[in-house]
Amino acid sequence: MAAGEGTRMRSSTPKMLHPVCGRPMVAWPILAAREAGAGRVAAIVSPGRDLSAGLPEDVETIEQPVSDGTGGAIRAALPLIEESETVLVLSGDHPLISAEVISGFLAAHEATEAAATVMTIELDDPGSYGRVVRDSSGAVERVVEAKAAGDAEAWQLEIREINAGTYAFDAAPLAAALKGLSSDNAQGEYYLPDVFPALREAGHSVFAHKADDPAVTMGVNNRVDLAAVEAEGRRRLLEAHMLAGATIVDPASTWVDAGVEIAADARIEPGTTLRGETTIAEGAVVGPLSTLVDTAVGAGSQVLHSYLVECDVRAGCSVGPFAYLRPGALLEDGAKAGTFVEIKNSQLGEGSKIPHLAYVGDADVGAGSNLGAGTITANYDGFRKNRTVIGRNVRIGVDTMLVAPVEVGDAAYTGAGAVIKDDVPEGALGVSENAQRNIDGYAARKAAEMREDKTP
């Protein structure tokens, strides 16, 4: 169920598309259901709400024409239900339900041979959750809503077992019961749990499966809820990484998206954010205070206090501190991008080094080369991006500007302060002549001009 206006989010973005640990909220229960073995998946959406950006592949959408409650949502899916055998109903705004919990729930439904099974949990303060009323045998008699005054009687409000909003049904009995739903209640809505009495009257059984994971009730109605859900989701992700062998030095100051992979024996220092499809290989150290987005870091590499986006850092590399690696940056094994180095759409060969204070864009740097402080590839002529090619074992002197398109041959050098506009042959030294000229008395004249400017 992914309908509803989400007005309490105070957002132009549909509630279901708000991210939880880097993944759209609605994708979480869908992926969990698929991991638990679900086949055909449909998202029930509100009219005019395009959730396609947040839906995994091969998810159907069914429009709920009117916002008339959970029962109305499932009635909108009646044609699909009539083509099914077992129907699992999940709430799109409860993202932390896990595949493990779903698997246990479906196994319980199958074992009891009930027409319907509702997931429940006991809370010390049930609040406005629907209360689960059982009969003398322990089967579910009905669920009583508690959203508004008049929904439930005083004794029912004392019940601590609540409806967690997850259901499993045998399809045929559900389809029949949906046709008799009524909206005669305080909210004027069709409540899905109202099918339970109808199922019992038809001779079917309704059971409850009590969950022990409090996250099954963690729904999102506003941004306060969203922050709480994301914090819990992040805690669980980090715990899973640590149990798998990764070191997270300070989980409280570490943010890791759901799509991130961290190998055993990798170390994540405090203040680090790993987003998107980032992968960290064994023995790598990332942080402190580093942000990586859709980036691969190879075995034994170190990324210190830097920002990396859509790049590939292979084994044994060193990045930072204060480096900025932009999309298309590739560091081959053992390469270095040091302090205040920016790299964009460029390849650094094996063992090559850019130690500090450089901009390298649209360039290929050969293995074993070293680019001195202040190196800049001037790659844009105002109309097109041009490429710089630096060969193997090249030594680029400090403050060299390479005006692309240009090529520096293997084992070549450039002099300090050179502006290289033409190719440098293999083994040659490229310099640009600019004779020094000293102007005597300049400081005194400048001081006199400043005094005159200050005279009223």
C-alpha positions in Angstrom: 0.0 0.0 0.0 1.6 3.2 -1.2 -1.3 5.6 -1.6 -2.2 8.6 0.5 -1.4 12.2 0.2 1.4 12.5 2.8 0.3 16.0 3.6 2.0 15.9 7.0 5.4 15.6 5.3 5.0 19.3 4.1 6.7 18.4 0.9 6.3 18.6 -2.9 7.9 15.2 -3.0 5.5 12.3 -2.6 6.1 10.7 0.9 6.9 7.3 -0.6 9.8 8.8 -2.5 11.6 10.3 0.5 14.9 8.4 1.0 15.6 6.2 3.9 19.4 5.5 4.1 19.7 6.4 0.4 16.8 4.2 -0.8 13.3 5.5 -1.6 11.0 4.6 1.3 8.6 2.6 -0.8 11.4 0.4 -2.2 12.3 -1.0 1.3 9.3 -3.3 1.9 9.2 -4.3 -1.8 12.8 -5.5 -1.7 12.2 -7.2 1.6 9.2 -9.0 0.2 11.1 -10.1 -2.8 14.0 -11.4 -0.7 11.4 -13.4 1.3 10.1 -15.0 -2.0 7.3 -12.8 -3.2 6.5 -13.1 -6.9 4.2 -10.6 -8.5 4.4 -7.2 -6.8 2.0 -4.3 -7.1 2.1 -0.8 -5.5 -1.2 0.8 -4.8 -0.8 4.5 -5.5 -2.9 7.7 -5.3 -4.2 9.3 -8.5 -1.6 11.6 -10.1 1.2 10.3 -7.9 4.1 9.0 -10.0 6.2 6.7 -7.8 8.1 5.1 -10.7 11.3 6.7 -9.7 11.3 4.8 -6.4 9.9 1.5 -7.5 12.2 -1.5 -8.2 12.0 -3.1 -11.7 8.9 -5.1 -12.6 6.6 -3.6 -10.0 3.1 -3.0 -11.2 1.1 0.1 -10.1 -2.6 0.1 -9.3 -4.4 3.4 -8.7 -6.7 3.8 -5.7 -9.3 6.2 -7.2 -10.4 7.7 -3.8 -8.5 8.0 -0.6 -10.9 5.9 1.4 -8.7 3.8 3.7 -6.7 0.6 3.6 -9.7 -1.5 2.7 -10.3 0.8 -0.3 -6.7 0.4 -1.3 -6.9 -3.4 -1.4 -10.3 -3.3 -3.2 -8.6 -1.4 -5.9 -6.3 -4.4 -6.4 -9.2 -6.9 -6.6 -8.5 -8.0 -10.2 -4.9 -8.9 -9.2 -6.1 -10.7 -6.0 -8.5 -12.8 -8.0 -5.6 -14.1 -10.1 -3.5 -15.0 -7.0 -3.3 -17.7 -4.4 -1.7 -16.0 -1.4 -1.7 -12.2 -0.9 0.8 -10.4 1.3 -0.1 -6.8 2.2 2.6 -4.4 3.3 2.6 -0.7 4.1 4.9 1.4 1.9 5.5 3.8 4.8 6.9 1.1 7.1 10.3 0.7 5.5 12.1 -1.3 8.2 10.2 -4.6 8.0 12.8 -7.2 7.1 12.9 -10.2 4.8 13.5 -12.4 7.9 10.3 -11.1 9.6 8.3 -11.5 6.4 9.5 -15.0 5.9 8.6 -16.0 9.5 5.2 -14.4 9.0 4.4 -16.2 5.8 5.6 -19.5 7.3 3.2 -19.0 10.2 0.3 -18.2 7.8 1.0 -21.4 5.9 1.3 -23.5 9.0 -2.0 -22.4 10.6 -3.9 -22.9 7.3 -5.8 -19.7 8.2 -7.6 -17.7 5.6 -6.0 -14.6 7.1 -3.1 -13.8 9.3 -2.3 -10.5 10.8 1.0 -9.4 12.2 0.8 -8.1 15.7 3.1 -6.7 18.4 2.7 -5.8 22.0 3.4 -2.2 23.1 3.4 -0.6 26.5 1.7 2.4 25.0 -0.5 1.3 22.1 -1.6 4.9 21.4 -3.8 5.1 18.3 -2.9 1.7 16.9 -5.7 -0.7 16.2 -6.3 -3.2 19.0 -6.4 -7.0 18.3 -9.4 -8.6 19.9 -9.1 -12.4 20.3 -11.7 -15.0 21.0 -11.5 -17.6 23.8 -9.5 -19.9 21.5 -6.9 -17.3 20.8 -7.9 -16.7 17.2 -8.5 -13.1 16.0 -12.0 -12.0 16.3 -11.5 -8.5 15.0 -9.3 -5.4 15.0 -10.7 -2.3 16.6 -9.5 1.0 15.3 -8.4 3.6 17.9 -7.7 6.6 15.6 -10.7 8.7 16.8 -13.1 8.9 19.7 -15.8 6.4 19.3 -13.7 3.9 17.3 -13.1 1.7 20.4 -14.7 1.0 23.8 -12.7 1.7 27.0 -12.0 -2.0 27.7 -10.6 -2.4 24.1 -8.3 0.5 24.6 -6.7 -1.4 27.4 -5.5 -4.1 25.0 -1.7 -3.9 24.4 -1.6 -6.2 21.4 -1.9 -4.0 18.3 -2.2 -4.5 14.5 1.2 -3.9 12.9 -0.4 -3.3 9.5 1.0 -6.4 7.7 -1.4 -9.1 6.5 -1.4 -12.5 4.7 -4.5 -13.8 3.0 -5.7 -16.7 1.0 -6.8 -14.8 -2.1 -10.3 -16.3 -2.8 -11.7 -15.7 0.7 -10.2 -12.2 0.7 -11.8 -11.3 -2.6 -15.2 -12.4 -1.4 -14.9 -10.5 1.9 -13.7 -7.2 0.2 -17.0 -6.9 -1.7 -18.9 -6.6 1.6 -16.7 -4.0 3.3 -18.5 -1.0 4.9 -17.3 2.5 5.7 -19.7 2.8 8.7 -17.2 4.1 11.2 -15.9 7.3 12.9 -13.5 8.0 10.0 -15.9 7.1 7.2 -13.2 4.8 5.7 -12.9 1.2 4.6 -10.6 -0.6 7.0 -8.9 -3.7 5.7 -9.2 -5.5 9.1 -13.0 -5.3 8.8 -12.8 -8.3 6.5 -11.9 -10.5 9.5 -15.5 -10.8 10.9 -16.7 -11.5 7.4 -14.1 -14.3 7.0 -15.1 -15.8 10.3 -18.8 -15.7 9.4 -18.0 -17.5 6.2 -16.4 -20.3 8.2 -12.7 -19.3 7.8 -10.1 -18.8 10.5 -8.1 -15.7 11.3 -4.9 -15.9 13.3 -2.3 -13.5 14.6 1.4 -13.8 14.3 3.2 -11.9 17.1 6.4 -10.2 15.9 9.2 -9.3 18.3 10.8 -6.6 16.2 9.5 -3.2 17.2 10.5 -1.8 13.8 7.5 -3.3 12.2 5.4 -0.5 13.7 7.8 2.3 12.7 5.8 4.2 10.2 6.5 7.6 8.6 3.8 10.3 8.7 6.0 13.4 9.0 9.7 14.4 8.9 10.2 13.7 12.6 9.1 10.1 12.0 11.4 10.0 8.9 14.4 11.0 11.0 13.6 8.3 13.6 13.2 5.6 11.0 16.4 6.6 9.2 18.3 6.6 12.4 17.1 3.1 13.2 17.8 2.0 9.7 21.3 3.3 9.8 22.0 1.6 13.1 20.9 -1.7 11.7 23.0 -1.3 8.5 26.1 -0.4 10.5 25.5 -3.3 12.9 25.3 -5.7 10.0 28.5 -4.4 8.5 30.3 -4.7 11.8 29.0 -8.3 12.4 30.3 -9.1 8.9 33.8 -8.0 9.9 34.1 -4.3 9.1 35.3 -1.8 11.7 33.1 1.2 12.2 35.0 3.3 14.7 32.1 5.5 15.7 28.7 4.4 14.5 27.0 7.5 15.8 29.0 9.7 13.4 29.0 7.4 10.4 26.3 7.4 7.7 26.1 4.5 5.3 23.4 4.0 2.6 21.6 0.7 2.0 23.4 0.0 -1.3 26.9 0.3 0.2 29.2 -2.8 0.4 32.0 -2.9 3.0 34.4 -5.8 3.1 35.7 -7.5 6.2 38.7 -5.8 7.7 37.9 -2.4 6.1 38.0 0.5 8.6 35.6 3.4 8.5 36.7 6.4 10.6 34.4 8.9 12.3 32.5 11.5 10.4 32.4 9.5 7.2 29.5 9.2 4.7 29.2 6.4 2.2 26.4 6.9 -0.3 24.9 5.2 -3.3 26.6 2.1 -4.7 29.9 2.7 -3.0 32.1 -0.4 -2.3 35.0 -0.6 0.1 37.4 -3.5 -0.2 39.3 -5.4 2.5 41.9 -3.5 4.4 40.9 -0.1 3.1 40.7 2.9 5.5 38.1 5.6 4.8 38.0 8.8 6.8 37.9 10.5 9.1 35.6 13.1 7.6 35.3 11.7 4.1 32.3 11.5 1.8 32.1 8.9 -1.0 29.3 8.7 -3.5 29.1 5.8 -6.0 32.8 5.1 -5.6 34.9 2.0 -5.4 37.9 1.8 -3.1 40.3 -1.0 -3.6 42.1 -3.2 -1.1 44.5 -1.5 1.3 43.7 2.0 0.0 43.3 5.1 2.2 40.9 8.0 1.7 41.6 10.7 4.3 39.3 13.7 4.8 38.3 13.9 1.1 35.2 14.0 -1.2 34.9 11.4 -4.0 32.1 11.1 -6.5 31.6 8.4 -9.1 35.3 7.4 -9.3 37.4 4.3 -9.0 40.3 4.1 -6.5 42.1 0.8 -6.9 44.4 -1.2 -4.5 47.0 0.4 -2.4 46.2 4.0 -3.3 46.4 7.1 -1.2 43.8 10.0 -1.4 43.8 13.2 0.6 43.6 14.9 2.9 41.4 17.5 1.2 41.3 15.9 -2.2 38.3 16.1 -4.5 37.9 13.3 -7.0 35.1 14.0 -9.5 33.2 11.7 -11.9 35.5 9.6 -14.1 38.6 9.7 -11.9 40.5 6.4 -12.0 43.5 5.7 -9.8 45.3 2.6 -10.8 47.1 0.5 -8.1 49.4 2.4 -5.9 48.5 5.9 -7.3 48.4 9.0 -5.1 46.1 12.0 -5.1 47.3 14.1 -2.2 46.5 17.3 -0.4 44.2 19.8 -2.2 44.3 17.8 -5.4 41.3 17.9 -7.7 40.9 15.2 -10.4 38.1 15.0 -13.0 37.6 12.4 -15.8 41.3 11.4 -15.7 43.3 8.2 -15.3 46.4 8.0 -13.1 48.6 5.1 -14.0 50.0 2.6 -11.6 52.2 4.2 -9.0 51.8 7.7 -10.3 51.6 10.6 -7.9 50.0 14.0 -7.7 51.1 15.0 -4.1 49.5 18.4 -3.7 47.9 21.6 -5.0 47.0 20.5 -8.5 44.0 20.3 -10.9 44.0 17.4 -13.4 41.0 17.2 -15.7 40.5 15.2 -18.9 44.0 13.7 -18.7 45.8 10.3 -18.9 48.8 10.0 -16.6 51.2 7.1 -17.2 52.6 4.7 -14.6 55.3 6.1 -12.3 54.8 9.7 -13.3 55.0 12.6 -10.7 53.1 15.9 -11.1 54.6 18.7 -9.0 52.7 21.2 -6.9 50.7 23.7 -8.9 50.2 21.5 -11.9 47.2 22.4 -14.0 45.8 20.8 -17.1 44.0 23.6 -19.0 41.5 21.4 -20.6 38.7 23.8 -21.8 39.1 26.3 -24.7 35.6 27.7 -24.3 34.1 25.4 -26.8 35.2 21.9 -26.1 37.1 19.8 -23.6 40.5 18.7 -24.7 42.7 15.9 -23.4 46.2 15.9 -21.9 48.4 12.8 -22.3 51.3 12.4 -19.9 53.5 9.3 -20.5 55.2 6.9 -18.1 57.8 8.1 -15.6 57.3 11.7 -16.5 58.4 14.5 -14.1 56.2 17.6 -14.3 57.8 20.5 -12.5 56.1 22.8 -10.0 53.7 25.4 -11.4 53.5 23.8 -14.8 50.4 24.5 -17.0 49.6 22.0 -19.7 47.4 23.6 -22.3 45.4 20.8 -24.0 45.4 19.1 -26.4 49.0 18.3 -25.6 51.2 15.2 -25.0 54.3 14.7 -22.8 56.3 11.7 -23.8 57.7 8.9 -21.6 60.5 9.9 -19.2 60.2 13.6 -20.2 60.5 16.6 -17.8 59.0 20.1 -17.6 60.7 23.0 -16.0 59.2 24.9 -13.0 56.7 27.5 -14.1 56.5 26.1 -17.7 53.5 26.7 -19.9 53.4 23.7 -22.2 51.4 24.3 -25.4 53.2 21.9 -27.7 54.1 18.3 -27.3 57.2 17.3 -25.3 59.1 14.4 -26.9 60.2 11.3 -25.0 63.0 12.0 -22.6 63.1 15.8 -23.4 62.8 18.8 -21.0 60.0 21.2 -21.8 60.5 24.8 -20.7 58.9 28.1 -21.6 61.2 31.2 -21.6 59.9 34.2 -19.7 62.9 36.4 -18.7 62.8 38.0 -15.3 62.8 41.8 -15.1 63.3 43.7 -11.8 61.8 47.2 -11.4 63.9 49.3 -8.9 62.1 51.5 -6.4 58.7 50.0 -7.1 57.8 49.6 -3.4 58.5 53.2 -2.6 56.4 54.5 -5.5 53.6 52.2 -4.5 53.6 53.4 -0.9 53.5 57.0 -2.1 50.5 56.3 -4.3 48.7 54.8 -1.4 49.4 57.8 0.8 48.0 60.1 -1.9 44.9 58.1 -2.2 44.2 58.6 1.5 44.7 62.4 1.4 41.4 64.2 1.7 
